[in-house]
Amino acid sequence: HASHSAPHISQCGSSPEEARSLNCRFELHNFAWVPPECYDTELADEWDRAETWQFSRNDNGTDPITKQEALRGDLPEAWVPWGQHLAHCALIWKKYKRSVMFNRPMDNWTSSYMHTAHCATNLIRWDLDPSSFNSRLHLKFPVCDYRWREARQFGGVSTEGHGHGYGPEHEHEVARIST
């Protein structure tokens, strides 16, 4: 095979201040700072217009974070209700599809196979209370690139997300699962 290393477009550093200095945009639905090339304005606006999203500093929802505070992108983490976590999964799949349809670069959180598998598993967890604050978000600074093309062109994806980072710094977790 010829070299198939897709170009790295950009990344937003490792702090909100650095992200702002690089003209990155904060995606509330993804709890991530992304370069302008990977920011889907239409989907972000759709998410940001919703008045129902909730955020908390703890897993019982008793220390609320205002939407305005969350939108600033300065919080290292936040807890959200299960239903909001699932809505995030649905929106990320739309973002993935739109990036492919319009041949746009994609952040490595959206394109991660591990994240897709995580969402697919969670979408059928009907035993969980949609209003339970059981999902912790971590602030992310993903890479923006075209590596999603490599997976399509060169034989699929690995469980590691085809070279994309999916480590502890890029995870959200379901902390309390009632079974």
MODELLER restraints for C-alpha pairs under 7 A, 6 or more apart:
rsr = mdl.restraints
at = mdl.atoms
rsr.add(forms.Gaussian(group=physical.xy_distance, feature=features.Distance(at['CA:4:A'], at['CA:150:A']), mean=6.73, stdev=0.5))
rsr.add(forms.Gaussian(group=physical.xy_distance, feature=features.Distance(at['CA:6:A'], at['CA:146:A']), mean=5.76, stdev=0.5))
rsr.add(forms.Gaussian(group=physical.xy_distance, feature=features.Distance(at['CA:6:A'], at['CA:147:A']), mean=5.40, stdev=0.5))
rsr.add(forms.Gaussian(group=physical.xy_distance, feature=features.Distance(at['CA:7:A'], at['CA:145:A']), mean=6.42, stdev=0.5))
rsr.add(forms.Gaussian(group=physical.xy_distance, feature=features.Distance(at['CA:7:A'], at['CA:146:A']), mean=6.74, stdev=0.5))
rsr.add(forms.Gaussian(group=physical.xy_distance, feature=features.Distance(at['CA:8:A'], at['CA:144:A']), mean=6.78, stdev=0.5))
rsr.add(forms.Gaussian(group=physical.xy_distance, feature=features.Distance(at['CA:8:A'], at['CA:145:A']), mean=5.04, stdev=0.5))
rsr.add(forms.Gaussian(group=physical.xy_distance, feature=features.Distance(at['CA:9:A'], at['CA:144:A']), mean=5.67, stdev=0.5))
rsr.add(forms.Gaussian(group=physical.xy_distance, feature=features.Distance(at['CA:9:A'], at['CA:145:A']), mean=5.06, stdev=0.5))
rsr.add(forms.Gaussian(group=physical.xy_distance, feature=features.Distance(at['CA:10:A'], at['CA:35:A']), mean=6.46, stdev=0.5))
rsr.add(forms.Gaussian(group=physical.xy_distance, feature=features.Distance(at['CA:10:A'], at['CA:143:A']), mean=6.13, stdev=0.5))
rsr.add(forms.Gaussian(group=physical.xy_distance, feature=features.Distance(at['CA:10:A'], at['CA:144:A']), mean=5.35, stdev=0.5))
rsr.add(forms.Gaussian(group=physical.xy_distance, feature=features.Distance(at['CA:11:A'], at['CA:34:A']), mean=6.92, stdev=0.5))
rsr.add(forms.Gaussian(group=physical.xy_distance, feature=features.Distance(at['CA:11:A'], at['CA:35:A']), mean=6.20, stdev=0.5))
rsr.add(forms.Gaussian(group=physical.xy_distance, feature=features.Distance(at['CA:11:A'], at['CA:141:A']), mean=6.86, stdev=0.5))
rsr.add(forms.Gaussian(group=physical.xy_distance, feature=features.Distance(at['CA:11:A'], at['CA:142:A']), mean=6.29, stdev=0.5))
rsr.add(forms.Gaussian(group=physical.xy_distance, feature=features.Distance(at['CA:11:A'], at['CA:143:A']), mean=4.65, stdev=0.5))
rsr.add(forms.Gaussian(group=physical.xy_distance, feature=features.Distance(at['CA:11:A'], at['CA:144:A']), mean=5.92, stdev=0.5))
rsr.add(forms.Gaussian(group=physical.xy_distance, feature=features.Distance(at['CA:12:A'], at['CA:18:A']), mean=6.75, stdev=0.5))
rsr.add(forms.Gaussian(group=physical.xy_distance, feature=features.Distance(at['CA:12:A'], at['CA:19:A']), mean=4.57, stdev=0.5))
rsr.add(forms.Gaussian(group=physical.xy_distance, feature=features.Distance(at['CA:12:A'], at['CA:22:A']), mean=6.35, stdev=0.5))
rsr.add(forms.Gaussian(group=physical.xy_distance, feature=features.Distance(at['CA:12:A'], at['CA:24:A']), mean=6.14, stdev=0.5))
rsr.add(forms.Gaussian(group=physical.xy_distance, feature=features.Distance(at['CA:12:A'], at['CA:33:A']), mean=6.34, stdev=0.5))
rsr.add(forms.Gaussian(group=physical.xy_distance, feature=features.Distance(at['CA:12:A'], at['CA:34:A']), mean=6.15, stdev=0.5))
rsr.add(forms.Gaussian(group=physical.xy_distance, feature=features.Distance(at['CA:12:A'], at['CA:35:A']), mean=6.17, stdev=0.5))
rsr.add(forms.Gaussian(group=physical.xy_distance, feature=features.Distance(at['CA:12:A'], at['CA:141:A']), mean=5.76, stdev=0.5))
rsr.add(forms.Gaussian(group=physical.xy_distance, feature=features.Distance(at['CA:13:A'], at['CA:19:A']), mean=5.80, stdev=0.5))
rsr.add(forms.Gaussian(group=physical.xy_distance, feature=features.Distance(at['CA:13:A'], at['CA:141:A']), mean=6.52, stdev=0.5))
rsr.add(forms.Gaussian(group=physical.xy_distance, feature=features.Distance(at['CA:14:A'], at['CA:141:A']), mean=6.15, stdev=0.5))
rsr.add(forms.Gaussian(group=physical.xy_distance, feature=features.Distance(at['CA:16:A'], at['CA:73:A']), mean=6.54, stdev=0.5))
rsr.add(forms.Gaussian(group=physical.xy_distance, feature=features.Distance(at['CA:16:A'], at['CA:74:A']), mean=5.89, stdev=0.5))
rsr.add(forms.Gaussian(group=physical.xy_distance, feature=features.Distance(at['CA:19:A'], at['CA:33:A']), mean=6.53, stdev=0.5))
rsr.add(forms.Gaussian(group=physical.xy_distance, feature=features.Distance(at['CA:24:A'], at['CA:33:A']), mean=6.13, stdev=0.5))
rsr.add(forms.Gaussian(group=physical.xy_distance, feature=features.Distance(at['CA:24:A'], at['CA:34:A']), mean=5.41, stdev=0.5))
rsr.add(forms.Gaussian(group=physical.xy_distance, feature=features.Distance(at['CA:24:A'], at['CA:35:A']), mean=4.47, stdev=0.5))
rsr.add(forms.Gaussian(group=physical.xy_distance, feature=features.Distance(at['CA:24:A'], at['CA:36:A']), mean=5.69, stdev=0.5))
rsr.add(forms.Gaussian(group=physical.xy_distance, feature=features.Distance(at['CA:25:A'], at['CA:33:A']), mean=5.55, stdev=0.5))
rsr.add(forms.Gaussian(group=physical.xy_distance, feature=features.Distance(at['CA:25:A'], at['CA:34:A']), mean=5.45, stdev=0.5))
rsr.add(forms.Gaussian(group=physical.xy_distance, feature=features.Distance(at['CA:25:A'], at['CA:35:A']), mean=6.24, stdev=0.5))
rsr.add(forms.Gaussian(group=physical.xy_distance, feature=features.Distance(at['CA:25:A'], at['CA:36:A']), mean=6.26, stdev=0.5))
rsr.add(forms.Gaussian(group=physical.xy_distance, feature=features.Distance(at['CA:25:A'], at['CA:39:A']), mean=6.81, stdev=0.5))
rsr.add(forms.Gaussian(group=physical.xy_distance, feature=features.Distance(at['CA:26:A'], at['CA:32:A']), mean=5.74, stdev=0.5))
rsr.add(forms.Gaussian(group=physical.xy_distance, feature=features.Distance(at['CA:26:A'], at['CA:33:A']), mean=4.42, stdev=0.5))
rsr.add(forms.Gaussian(group=physical.xy_distance, feature=features.Distance(at['CA:26:A'], at['CA:34:A']), mean=6.32, stdev=0.5))
rsr.add(forms.Gaussian(group=physical.xy_distance, feature=features.Distance(at['CA:26:A'], at['CA:73:A']), mean=5.95, stdev=0.5))
rsr.add(forms.Gaussian(group=physical.xy_distance, feature=features.Distance(at['CA:27:A'], at['CA:33:A']), mean=6.21, stdev=0.5))
rsr.add(forms.Gaussian(group=physical.xy_distance, feature=features.Distance(at['CA:27:A'], at['CA:44:A']), mean=6.40, stdev=0.5))
rsr.add(forms.Gaussian(group=physical.xy_distance, feature=features.Distance(at['CA:28:A'], at['CA:71:A']), mean=5.92, stdev=0.5))
rsr.add(forms.Gaussian(group=physical.xy_distance, feature=features.Distance(at['CA:29:A'], at['CA:47:A']), mean=6.48, stdev=0.5))
rsr.add(forms.Gaussian(group=physical.xy_distance, feature=features.Distance(at['CA:29:A'], at['CA:88:A']), mean=5.78, stdev=0.5))
rsr.add(forms.Gaussian(group=physical.xy_distance, feature=features.Distance(at['CA:30:A'], at['CA:88:A']), mean=6.98, stdev=0.5))
rsr.add(forms.Gaussian(group=physical.xy_distance, feature=features.Distance(at['CA:31:A'], at['CA:137:A']), mean=6.81, stdev=0.5))
rsr.add(forms.Gaussian(group=physical.xy_distance, feature=features.Distance(at['CA:31:A'], at['CA:138:A']), mean=6.94, stdev=0.5))
rsr.add(forms.Gaussian(group=physical.xy_distance, feature=features.Distance(at['CA:31:A'], at['CA:139:A']), mean=5.46, stdev=0.5))
rsr.add(forms.Gaussian(group=physical.xy_distance, feature=features.Distance(at['CA:31:A'], at['CA:140:A']), mean=6.38, stdev=0.5))
rsr.add(forms.Gaussian(group=physical.xy_distance, feature=features.Distance(at['CA:32:A'], at['CA:139:A']), mean=5.67, stdev=0.5))
rsr.add(forms.Gaussian(group=physical.xy_distance, feature=features.Distance(at['CA:32:A'], at['CA:140:A']), mean=4.45, stdev=0.5))
rsr.add(forms.Gaussian(group=physical.xy_distance, feature=features.Distance(at['CA:32:A'], at['CA:141:A']), mean=5.68, stdev=0.5))
rsr.add(forms.Gaussian(group=physical.xy_distance, feature=features.Distance(at['CA:33:A'], at['CA:140:A']), mean=6.32, stdev=0.5))
rsr.add(forms.Gaussian(group=physical.xy_distance, feature=features.Distance(at['CA:33:A'], at['CA:141:A']), mean=5.15, stdev=0.5))
rsr.add(forms.Gaussian(group=physical.xy_distance, feature=features.Distance(at['CA:34:A'], at['CA:141:A']), mean=6.49, stdev=0.5))
rsr.add(forms.Gaussian(group=physical.xy_distance, feature=features.Distance(at['CA:34:A'], at['CA:142:A']), mean=6.48, stdev=0.5))
rsr.add(forms.Gaussian(group=physical.xy_distance, feature=features.Distance(at['CA:35:A'], at['CA:144:A']), mean=6.57, stdev=0.5))
rsr.add(forms.Gaussian(group=physical.xy_distance, feature=features.Distance(at['CA:37:A'], at['CA:105:A']), mean=6.60, stdev=0.5))
rsr.add(forms.Gaussian(group=physical.xy_distance, feature=features.Distance(at['CA:38:A'], at['CA:105:A']), mean=5.79, stdev=0.5))
rsr.add(forms.Gaussian(group=physical.xy_distance, feature=features.Distance(at['CA:38:A'], at['CA:106:A']), mean=5.30, stdev=0.5))
rsr.add(forms.Gaussian(group=physical.xy_distance, feature=features.Distance(at['CA:38:A'], at['CA:107:A']), mean=5.98, stdev=0.5))
rsr.add(forms.Gaussian(group=physical.xy_distance, feature=features.Distance(at['CA:38:A'], at['CA:144:A']), mean=5.99, stdev=0.5))
rsr.add(forms.Gaussian(group=physical.xy_distance, feature=features.Distance(at['CA:53:A'], at['CA:84:A']), mean=6.69, stdev=0.5))
rsr.add(forms.Gaussian(group=physical.xy_distance, feature=features.Distance(at['CA:54:A'], at['CA:80:A']), mean=6.01, stdev=0.5))
rsr.add(forms.Gaussian(group=physical.xy_distance, feature=features.Distance(at['CA:55:A'], at['CA:64:A']), mean=5.81, stdev=0.5))
rsr.add(forms.Gaussian(group=physical.xy_distance, feature=features.Distance(at['CA:55:A'], at['CA:65:A']), mean=5.14, stdev=0.5))
rsr.add(forms.Gaussian(group=physical.xy_distance, feature=features.Distance(at['CA:55:A'], at['CA:78:A']), mean=6.07, stdev=0.5))
rsr.add(forms.Gaussian(group=physical.xy_distance, feature=features.Distance(at['CA:55:A'], at['CA:79:A']), mean=5.60, stdev=0.5))
rsr.add(forms.Gaussian(group=physical.xy_distance, feature=features.Distance(at['CA:55:A'], at['CA:80:A']), mean=5.02, stdev=0.5))
rsr.add(forms.Gaussian(group=physical.xy_distance, feature=features.Distance(at['CA:56:A'], at['CA:62:A']), mean=6.90, stdev=0.5))
rsr.add(forms.Gaussian(group=physical.xy_distance, feature=features.Distance(at['CA:56:A'], at['CA:63:A']), mean=5.24, stdev=0.5))
rsr.add(forms.Gaussian(group=physical.xy_distance, feature=features.Distance(at['CA:56:A'], at['CA:64:A']), mean=4.19, stdev=0.5))
rsr.add(forms.Gaussian(group=physical.xy_distance, feature=features.Distance(at['CA:56:A'], at['CA:65:A']), mean=5.07, stdev=0.5))
rsr.add(forms.Gaussian(group=physical.xy_distance, feature=features.Distance(at['CA:56:A'], at['CA:78:A']), mean=5.66, stdev=0.5))
rsr.add(forms.Gaussian(group=physical.xy_distance, feature=features.Distance(at['CA:56:A'], at['CA:79:A']), mean=4.99, stdev=0.5))
rsr.add(forms.Gaussian(group=physical.xy_distance, feature=features.Distance(at['CA:56:A'], at['CA:80:A']), mean=6.45, stdev=0.5))
rsr.add(forms.Gaussian(group=physical.xy_distance, feature=features.Distance(at['CA:57:A'], at['CA:63:A']), mean=5.34, stdev=0.5))
rsr.add(forms.Gaussian(group=physical.xy_distance, feature=features.Distance(at['CA:57:A'], at['CA:64:A']), mean=6.33, stdev=0.5))
rsr.add(forms.Gaussian(group=physical.xy_distance, feature=features.Distance(at['CA:57:A'], at['CA:65:A']), mean=6.70, stdev=0.5))
rsr.add(forms.Gaussian(group=physical.xy_distance, feature=features.Distance(at['CA:57:A'], at['CA:78:A']), mean=5.42, stdev=0.5))
rsr.add(forms.Gaussian(group=physical.xy_distance, feature=features.Distance(at['CA:57:A'], at['CA:79:A']), mean=6.05, stdev=0.5))
rsr.add(forms.Gaussian(group=physical.xy_distance, feature=features.Distance(at['CA:58:A'], at['CA:79:A']), mean=6.07, stdev=0.5))
rsr.add(forms.Gaussian(group=physical.xy_distance, feature=features.Distance(at['CA:59:A'], at['CA:79:A']), mean=5.85, stdev=0.5))
rsr.add(forms.Gaussian(group=physical.xy_distance, feature=features.Distance(at['CA:59:A'], at['CA:133:A']), mean=5.20, stdev=0.5))
rsr.add(forms.Gaussian(group=physical.xy_distance, feature=features.Distance(at['CA:59:A'], at['CA:134:A']), mean=5.94, stdev=0.5))
rsr.add(forms.Gaussian(group=physical.xy_distance, feature=features.Distance(at['CA:60:A'], at['CA:133:A']), mean=5.65, stdev=0.5))
rsr.add(forms.Gaussian(group=physical.xy_distance, feature=features.Distance(at['CA:61:A'], at['CA:133:A']), mean=5.83, stdev=0.5))
rsr.add(forms.Gaussian(group=physical.xy_distance, feature=features.Distance(at['CA:75:A'], at['CA:139:A']), mean=6.89, stdev=0.5))
rsr.add(forms.Gaussian(group=physical.xy_distance, feature=features.Distance(at['CA:76:A'], at['CA:138:A']), mean=5.92, stdev=0.5))
rsr.add(forms.Gaussian(group=physical.xy_distance, feature=features.Distance(at['CA:76:A'], at['CA:139:A']), mean=5.08, stdev=0.5))
rsr.add(forms.Gaussian(group=physical.xy_distance, feature=features.Distance(at['CA:77:A'], at['CA:136:A']), mean=6.82, stdev=0.5))
rsr.add(forms.Gaussian(group=physical.xy_distance, feature=features.Distance(at['CA:77:A'], at['CA:137:A']), mean=5.26, stdev=0.5))
rsr.add(forms.Gaussian(group=physical.xy_distance, feature=features.Distance(at['CA:77:A'], at['CA:138:A']), mean=4.43, stdev=0.5))
rsr.add(forms.Gaussian(group=physical.xy_distance, feature=features.Distance(at['CA:77:A'], at['CA:139:A']), mean=5.77, stdev=0.5))
rsr.add(forms.Gaussian(group=physical.xy_distance, feature=features.Distance(at['CA:78:A'], at['CA:136:A']), mean=5.69, stdev=0.5))
rsr.add(forms.Gaussian(group=physical.xy_distance, feature=features.Distance(at['CA:78:A'], at['CA:137:A']), mean=5.24, stdev=0.5))
rsr.add(forms.Gaussian(group=physical.xy_distance, feature=features.Distance(at['CA:78:A'], at['CA:138:A']), mean=6.87, stdev=0.5))
rsr.add(forms.Gaussian(group=physical.xy_distance, feature=features.Distance(at['CA:79:A'], at['CA:133:A']), mean=5.98, stdev=0.5))
rsr.add(forms.Gaussian(group=physical.xy_distance, feature=features.Distance(at['CA:79:A'], at['CA:134:A']), mean=6.89, stdev=0.5))
rsr.add(forms.Gaussian(group=physical.xy_distance, feature=features.Distance(at['CA:79:A'], at['CA:135:A']), mean=5.50, stdev=0.5))
rsr.add(forms.Gaussian(group=physical.xy_distance, feature=features.Distance(at['CA:79:A'], at['CA:136:A']), mean=4.38, stdev=0.5))
rsr.add(forms.Gaussian(group=physical.xy_distance, feature=features.Distance(at['CA:79:A'], at['CA:137:A']), mean=6.07, stdev=0.5))
rsr.add(forms.Gaussian(group=physical.xy_distance, feature=features.Distance(at['CA:80:A'], at['CA:133:A']), mean=5.04, stdev=0.5))
rsr.add(forms.Gaussian(group=physical.xy_distance, feature=features.Distance(at['CA:80:A'], at['CA:134:A']), mean=6.71, stdev=0.5))
rsr.add(forms.Gaussian(group=physical.xy_distance, feature=features.Distance(at['CA:80:A'], at['CA:135:A']), mean=5.38, stdev=0.5))
rsr.add(forms.Gaussian(group=physical.xy_distance, feature=features.Distance(at['CA:80:A'], at['CA:136:A']), mean=6.42, stdev=0.5))
rsr.add(forms.Gaussian(group=physical.xy_distance, feature=features.Distance(at['CA:81:A'], at['CA:130:A']), mean=6.19, stdev=0.5))
rsr.add(forms.Gaussian(group=physical.xy_distance, feature=features.Distance(at['CA:81:A'], at['CA:131:A']), mean=5.07, stdev=0.5))
rsr.add(forms.Gaussian(group=physical.xy_distance, feature=features.Distance(at['CA:81:A'], at['CA:132:A']), mean=4.94, stdev=0.5))
rsr.add(forms.Gaussian(group=physical.xy_distance, feature=features.Distance(at['CA:81:A'], at['CA:133:A']), mean=3.98, stdev=0.5))
rsr.add(forms.Gaussian(group=physical.xy_distance, feature=features.Distance(at['CA:81:A'], at['CA:134:A']), mean=6.01, stdev=0.5))
rsr.add(forms.Gaussian(group=physical.xy_distance, feature=features.Distance(at['CA:81:A'], at['CA:135:A']), mean=6.28, stdev=0.5))
rsr.add(forms.Gaussian(group=physical.xy_distance, feature=features.Distance(at['CA:82:A'], at['CA:129:A']), mean=6.74, stdev=0.5))
rsr.add(forms.Gaussian(group=physical.xy_distance, feature=features.Distance(at['CA:82:A'], at['CA:130:A']), mean=4.62, stdev=0.5))
rsr.add(forms.Gaussian(group=physical.xy_distance, feature=features.Distance(at['CA:82:A'], at['CA:131:A']), mean=6.03, stdev=0.5))
rsr.add(forms.Gaussian(group=physical.xy_distance, feature=features.Distance(at['CA:82:A'], at['CA:132:A']), mean=5.72, stdev=0.5))
rsr.add(forms.Gaussian(group=physical.xy_distance, feature=features.Distance(at['CA:82:A'], at['CA:133:A']), mean=6.20, stdev=0.5))
rsr.add(forms.Gaussian(group=physical.xy_distance, feature=features.Distance(at['CA:82:A'], at['CA:134:A']), mean=6.02, stdev=0.5))
rsr.add(forms.Gaussian(group=physical.xy_distance, feature=features.Distance(at['CA:82:A'], at['CA:135:A']), mean=6.15, stdev=0.5))
rsr.add(forms.Gaussian(group=physical.xy_distance, feature=features.Distance(at['CA:83:A'], at['CA:130:A']), mean=4.20, stdev=0.5))
rsr.add(forms.Gaussian(group=physical.xy_distance, feature=features.Distance(at['CA:83:A'], at['CA:131:A']), mean=6.30, stdev=0.5))
rsr.add(forms.Gaussian(group=physical.xy_distance, feature=features.Distance(at['CA:85:A'], at['CA:135:A']), mean=6.67, stdev=0.5))
rsr.add(forms.Gaussian(group=physical.xy_distance, feature=features.Distance(at['CA:86:A'], at['CA:123:A']), mean=6.27, stdev=0.5))
rsr.add(forms.Gaussian(group=physical.xy_distance, feature=features.Distance(at['CA:89:A'], at['CA:119:A']), mean=5.57, stdev=0.5))
rsr.add(forms.Gaussian(group=physical.xy_distance, feature=features.Distance(at['CA:92:A'], at['CA:110:A']), mean=6.03, stdev=0.5))
rsr.add(forms.Gaussian(group=physical.xy_distance, feature=features.Distance(at['CA:96:A'], at['CA:110:A']), mean=6.11, stdev=0.5))
rsr.add(forms.Gaussian(group=physical.xy_distance, feature=features.Distance(at['CA:96:A'], at['CA:111:A']), mean=6.54, stdev=0.5))
rsr.add(forms.Gaussian(group=physical.xy_distance, feature=features.Distance(at['CA:99:A'], at['CA:105:A']), mean=6.49, stdev=0.5))
rsr.add(forms.Gaussian(group=physical.xy_distance, feature=features.Distance(at['CA:99:A'], at['CA:106:A']), mean=6.32, stdev=0.5))
rsr.add(forms.Gaussian(group=physical.xy_distance, feature=features.Distance(at['CA:105:A'], at['CA:144:A']), mean=6.28, stdev=0.5))
rsr.add(forms.Gaussian(group=physical.xy_distance, feature=features.Distance(at['CA:105:A'], at['CA:145:A']), mean=4.96, stdev=0.5))
rsr.add(forms.Gaussian(group=physical.xy_distance, feature=features.Distance(at['CA:105:A'], at['CA:146:A']), mean=4.80, stdev=0.5))
rsr.add(forms.Gaussian(group=physical.xy_distance, feature=features.Distance(at['CA:106:A'], at['CA:144:A']), mean=5.46, stdev=0.5))
rsr.add(forms.Gaussian(group=physical.xy_distance, feature=features.Distance(at['CA:106:A'], at['CA:145:A']), mean=5.60, stdev=0.5))
rsr.add(forms.Gaussian(group=physical.xy_distance, feature=features.Distance(at['CA:106:A'], at['CA:146:A']), mean=6.22, stdev=0.5))
rsr.add(forms.Gaussian(group=physical.xy_distance, feature=features.Distance(at['CA:107:A'], at['CA:142:A']), mean=5.76, stdev=0.5))
rsr.add(forms.Gaussian(group=physical.xy_distance, feature=features.Distance(at['CA:107:A'], at['CA:143:A']), mean=5.38, stdev=0.5))
rsr.add(forms.Gaussian(group=physical.xy_distance, feature=features.Distance(at['CA:107:A'], at['CA:144:A']), mean=4.26, stdev=0.5))
rsr.add(forms.Gaussian(group=physical.xy_distance, feature=features.Distance(at['CA:107:A'], at['CA:145:A']), mean=6.36, stdev=0.5))
rsr.add(forms.Gaussian(group=physical.xy_distance, feature=features.Distance(at['CA:108:A'], at['CA:142:A']), mean=5.70, stdev=0.5))
rsr.add(forms.Gaussian(group=physical.xy_distance, feature=features.Distance(at['CA:108:A'], at['CA:143:A']), mean=5.55, stdev=0.5))
rsr.add(forms.Gaussian(group=physical.xy_distance, feature=features.Distance(at['CA:108:A'], at['CA:144:A']), mean=6.41, stdev=0.5))
rsr.add(forms.Gaussian(group=physical.xy_distance, feature=features.Distance(at['CA:108:A'], at['CA:164:A']), mean=5.39, stdev=0.5))
rsr.add(forms.Gaussian(group=physical.xy_distance, feature=features.Distance(at['CA:108:A'], at['CA:165:A']), mean=6.76, stdev=0.5))
rsr.add(forms.Gaussian(group=physical.xy_distance, feature=features.Distance(at['CA:109:A'], at['CA:115:A']), mean=6.94, stdev=0.5))
rsr.add(forms.Gaussian(group=physical.xy_distance, feature=features.Distance(at['CA:109:A'], at['CA:142:A']), mean=6.23, stdev=0.5))
rsr.add(forms.Gaussian(group=physical.xy_distance, feature=features.Distance(at['CA:111:A'], at['CA:148:A']), mean=6.16, stdev=0.5))
rsr.add(forms.Gaussian(group=physical.xy_distance, feature=features.Distance(at['CA:112:A'], at['CA:161:A']), mean=4.33, stdev=0.5))
rsr.add(forms.Gaussian(group=physical.xy_distance, feature=features.Distance(at['CA:112:A'], at['CA:164:A']), mean=6.27, stdev=0.5))
rsr.add(forms.Gaussian(group=physical.xy_distance, feature=features.Distance(at['CA:113:A'], at['CA:157:A']), mean=6.89, stdev=0.5))
rsr.add(forms.Gaussian(group=physical.xy_distance, feature=features.Distance(at['CA:113:A'], at['CA:159:A']), mean=6.20, stdev=0.5))
rsr.add(forms.Gaussian(group=physical.xy_distance, feature=features.Distance(at['CA:113:A'], at['CA:160:A']), mean=6.92, stdev=0.5))
rsr.add(forms.Gaussian(group=physical.xy_distance, feature=features.Distance(at['CA:113:A'], at['CA:161:A']), mean=4.41, stdev=0.5))
rsr.add(forms.Gaussian(group=physical.xy_distance, feature=features.Distance(at['CA:114:A'], at['CA:159:A']), mean=5.93, stdev=0.5))
rsr.add(forms.Gaussian(group=physical.xy_distance, feature=features.Distance(at['CA:114:A'], at['CA:160:A']), mean=6.22, stdev=0.5))
rsr.add(forms.Gaussian(group=physical.xy_distance, feature=features.Distance(at['CA:114:A'], at['CA:161:A']), mean=5.57, stdev=0.5))
rsr.add(forms.Gaussian(group=physical.xy_distance, feature=features.Distance(at['CA:127:A'], at['CA:179:A']), mean=6.82, stdev=0.5))
rsr.add(forms.Gaussian(group=physical.xy_distance, feature=features.Distance(at['CA:128:A'], at['CA:177:A']), mean=6.96, stdev=0.5))
rsr.add(forms.Gaussian(group=physical.xy_distance, feature=features.Distance(at['CA:128:A'], at['CA:178:A']), mean=6.45, stdev=0.5))
rsr.add(forms.Gaussian(group=physical.xy_distance, feature=features.Distance(at['CA:134:A'], at['CA:174:A']), mean=5.52, stdev=0.5))
rsr.add(forms.Gaussian(group=physical.xy_distance, feature=features.Distance(at['CA:134:A'], at['CA:175:A']), mean=5.37, stdev=0.5))
rsr.add(forms.Gaussian(group=physical.xy_distance, feature=features.Distance(at['CA:134:A'], at['CA:176:A']), mean=5.28, stdev=0.5))
rsr.add(forms.Gaussian(group=physical.xy_distance, feature=features.Distance(at['CA:135:A'], at['CA:172:A']), mean=6.94, stdev=0.5))
rsr.add(forms.Gaussian(group=physical.xy_distance, feature=features.Distance(at['CA:135:A'], at['CA:173:A']), mean=5.64, stdev=0.5))
rsr.add(forms.Gaussian(group=physical.xy_distance, feature=features.Distance(at['CA:135:A'], at['CA:174:A']), mean=4.53, stdev=0.5))
rsr.add(forms.Gaussian(group=physical.xy_distance, feature=features.Distance(at['CA:135:A'], at['CA:175:A']), mean=6.03, stdev=0.5))
rsr.add(forms.Gaussian(group=physical.xy_distance, feature=features.Distance(at['CA:136:A'], at['CA:172:A']), mean=5.40, stdev=0.5))
rsr.add(forms.Gaussian(group=physical.xy_distance, feature=features.Distance(at['CA:136:A'], at['CA:173:A']), mean=5.38, stdev=0.5))
rsr.add(forms.Gaussian(group=physical.xy_distance, feature=features.Distance(at['CA:136:A'], at['CA:174:A']), mean=6.45, stdev=0.5))
rsr.add(forms.Gaussian(group=physical.xy_distance, feature=features.Distance(at['CA:136:A'], at['CA:175:A']), mean=6.92, stdev=0.5))
rsr.add(forms.Gaussian(group=physical.xy_distance, feature=features.Distance(at['CA:137:A'], at['CA:172:A']), mean=4.64, stdev=0.5))
rsr.add(forms.Gaussian(group=physical.xy_distance, feature=features.Distance(at['CA:137:A'], at['CA:173:A']), mean=6.98, stdev=0.5))
rsr.add(forms.Gaussian(group=physical.xy_distance, feature=features.Distance(at['CA:138:A'], at['CA:170:A']), mean=6.79, stdev=0.5))
rsr.add(forms.Gaussian(group=physical.xy_distance, feature=features.Distance(at['CA:138:A'], at['CA:171:A']), mean=6.31, stdev=0.5))
rsr.add(forms.Gaussian(group=physical.xy_distance, feature=features.Distance(at['CA:138:A'], at['CA:172:A']), mean=5.76, stdev=0.5))
rsr.add(forms.Gaussian(group=physical.xy_distance, feature=features.Distance(at['CA:140:A'], at['CA:169:A']), mean=6.82, stdev=0.5))
rsr.add(forms.Gaussian(group=physical.xy_distance, feature=features.Distance(at['CA:140:A'], at['CA:170:A']), mean=5.62, stdev=0.5))
rsr.add(forms.Gaussian(group=physical.xy_distance, feature=features.Distance(at['CA:151:A'], at['CA:157:A']), mean=5.11, stdev=0.5))
rsr.add(forms.Gaussian(group=physical.xy_distance, feature=features.Distance(at['CA:151:A'], at['CA:162:A']), mean=6.38, stdev=0.5))
